């Protein structure tokens, strides 16, 4: 597979994931040379892990994350640790999620020593807020509050990208639920008001995004159709080749038998003439 084809397939897989077609994205990946894609495009592995996580298959998600990490030039990155934590949060596995989040925090602290003015990375917000909700679910109210307050500044940081807005909305909702559970009603109300203001921004662009997504959905369906058609054409070609080869063998056998019979008849005629 050429590099251009790998880039194209990777783009379609990412688009399918963005549109929520998780099974289709995995189906597309299985139809190509996986090793060649992995060696040149780590983003595809990250996308596949997200697809498996959305399909509630965290073990498969971790498999692809591990492969992505092994293939990365800089293994053990913040994104890897957060994504691994997400897979364990989905299983309500607090200890394993904490293990990877602690690794992420240590990495952030190390970066802070080099650049003290650097803000907390935004990528940690959805994972850490989900982890805080898990702590609340397990009755660890104090630890949950500390976790929410740790990423609270990121929840109020202005963003424009739809994906980040969606994650911010989710984090604010989780934090407001925590505040309601701990009877901090005024703060819970403030958080919900702020969440609703972001939700209005998110919904205002939804129609535009949906219009663009229709084009993406059409391209995915077209690619899936062409992929299936290509498989059918290849199978038909193989069957036709097999039939042609069988017919050729039979024809050659018939010709050989006819030649043999003809030679035998000629020899008999020759003998009769001599007699």
Secondary structure, DSSP 8 states (H G I E B T S, - for coil): --HHHHHHHHHHHHHHHHTT-HHHHHHHHHTS-HHHHHHH-HHHHHHHHHHHHHTT-HHHHHHHHHHHHHH-SS-S-HHHHHHHHHHHHTTT-HHHHHHHHHHHHHHHHHHHHH-TT----TTHHHHHHHHHHHHHHTT-HHHHHHHHHHHHHHHTS----HHHHHHHHHHHHHHHHHHHHTT-HHHHHHHHHHHHHHHHHHHHTHHHHHHHHHHHHHHHHHHHHHHHHHHHHHHHHHHHHHHHHHHHHHHHHHHHHHHHHHHHHHHHHHHHHH-
